[in-house]
Amino acid sequence: MGKDNNVLGKGSVMRLSPTGLAMASGVLWGAAILFVGVINLGSTSYGAAFLQFLASIYPGYHFTRGFGDLLVVTVYGFVDGWIGGFLLAWLYNRFSR
């Protein structure tokens, strides 16, 4: 009964791995974009507004429904997600001290 289950100890704060969260965020965001893009190749109306929106954000990506452009936007999504995940973990670690 008197056992302390707090692994971190009193006053300890859990820290996030910036590179771990960056990789997870990058893979998830890139995969989500790729998933929508692949479905859009088969069904022209699915995700068209979303992919056109991404074309307005990521330079070099044009919504042409081609596989090459889909790879470009997937790489952009991975890099964007990676940076966002890294910054989120870094900010969390910085402010949770």
Secondary structure, DSSP 8 states (H G I E B T S, - for coil): ------SS-TT------HHHHHHHHHHHHHHHHHHHHHHHHHSTTTTHHHHHHHHHHSTT------HHHHHHHHHHHHHHHHHHHHHHHHHHHHHT-
